[in-house]
Amino acid sequence: MYKHEYLRTLALNTHVWFLFHSMIGTVLITFALTELGFNASTLGLVLSAAGIGAVLGSTLLTRVRKRWGLGAGIAFSRLLYCPAVTHSLFTYNFIPPYYLQWNMS
């Protein structure tokens, strides 16, 4: 698989995406419970809403694939993922202020 030009690109892209998605998922749960004050029920509701969004996105993939092709659909979904996560992090002040990012000693 890694010797094929297109499959190698897709596999490496998926590896990088999964690495960062796993880190965000882990930190997001801790952040929601400690900083946002979510209880278990609220966190469960938010995560189930994300699951519903994933199912809706999967159903739209059929239409996107017919219109643009599978590769373009995957690339488009990855392009939409990055701004959504970045917006979420900046909206809730998850990223520390500039002076804390460099002086964390």
C-alpha positions as CSV (number, residue, x, y, z in Angstrom):
1,M,0.0,0.0,0.0
2,Y,2.8,2.5,0.8
3,K,4.4,1.9,-2.6
4,H,1.2,3.0,-4.4
5,E,1.3,6.8,-5.2
6,Y,-2.3,7.6,-4.2
7,L,-2.8,5.1,-1.4
8,R,0.5,6.2,0.3
9,T,-0.7,9.8,0.3
10,L,-4.1,8.9,1.7
11,A,-2.6,6.6,4.3
12,L,-0.1,9.2,5.5
13,N,-2.8,11.8,5.5
14,T,-5.0,9.6,7.6
15,H,-2.2,8.8,10.0
16,V,-1.5,12.5,10.7
17,W,-5.2,13.3,11.0
18,F,-5.8,10.4,13.4
19,L,-2.8,11.5,15.6
20,F,-4.0,15.0,16.0
21,H,-7.7,14.1,16.2
22,S,-6.9,11.7,19.1
23,M,-5.0,14.4,20.9
24,I,-7.8,16.9,20.5
25,G,-10.4,14.4,21.6
26,T,-8.5,13.6,24.7
27,V,-7.8,17.2,25.7
28,L,-11.3,18.3,24.7
29,I,-13.0,16.0,27.2
30,T,-10.7,17.2,30.0
31,F,-11.3,20.8,29.0
32,A,-15.0,20.4,28.9
33,L,-15.2,18.8,32.3
34,T,-12.7,21.1,34.2
35,E,-12.8,24.5,32.4
36,L,-16.3,24.6,31.0
37,G,-17.9,22.9,34.0
38,F,-19.8,20.2,32.0
39,N,-21.1,17.3,34.1
40,A,-21.3,13.8,32.6
41,S,-24.8,14.2,31.2
42,T,-23.9,17.4,29.4
43,L,-20.7,15.9,28.0
44,G,-22.6,12.9,26.9
45,L,-25.2,15.1,25.1
46,V,-22.5,17.1,23.3
47,L,-20.7,13.9,22.2
48,S,-23.9,12.4,21.0
49,A,-24.7,15.5,19.0
50,A,-21.2,15.1,17.4
51,G,-22.1,11.5,16.6
52,I,-25.3,12.7,14.9
53,G,-23.3,15.2,12.9
54,A,-21.0,12.3,11.9
55,V,-23.9,10.3,10.7
56,L,-25.3,13.2,8.7
57,G,-21.9,13.9,7.2
58,S,-21.6,10.2,6.2
59,T,-25.0,10.4,4.4
60,L,-23.9,13.5,2.5
61,L,-20.7,11.7,1.4
62,T,-22.7,9.8,-1.2
63,R,-23.9,13.0,-2.8
64,V,-20.4,14.6,-2.6
65,R,-18.8,11.5,-4.1
66,K,-21.2,11.4,-7.0
67,R,-20.6,15.1,-7.7
68,W,-16.9,15.5,-7.1
69,G,-15.4,12.1,-6.7
70,L,-14.2,10.2,-3.6
71,G,-10.8,11.8,-3.3
72,A,-12.1,15.3,-3.6
73,G,-14.8,14.5,-1.0
74,I,-12.2,13.2,1.5
75,A,-9.9,16.2,0.9
76,F,-12.9,18.6,1.3
77,S,-13.9,17.0,4.6
78,R,-10.3,17.3,5.9
79,L,-10.2,21.0,4.8
80,L,-13.5,21.7,6.7
81,Y,-12.2,19.9,9.8
82,C,-9.2,22.1,10.4
83,P,-11.1,25.5,10.6
84,A,-13.8,23.9,12.7
85,V,-11.4,22.7,15.4
86,T,-9.4,26.0,15.2
87,H,-12.5,28.0,15.7
88,S,-13.5,25.9,18.6
89,L,-10.2,26.3,20.3
90,F,-10.1,30.1,19.9
91,T,-13.8,30.5,20.8
92,Y,-13.3,29.0,24.3
93,N,-9.9,30.5,24.9
94,F,-8.4,27.1,25.0
95,I,-5.1,28.3,23.6
96,P,-3.2,30.2,26.3
97,P,-2.3,33.8,25.8
98,Y,0.8,34.7,23.8
99,Y,2.9,35.5,26.8
100,L,2.2,32.1,28.4
101,Q,3.0,30.1,25.2
102,W,6.7,31.1,25.3
103,N,7.3,31.6,29.0
104,M,6.0,28.4,30.5
105,S,9.0,27.8,32.8
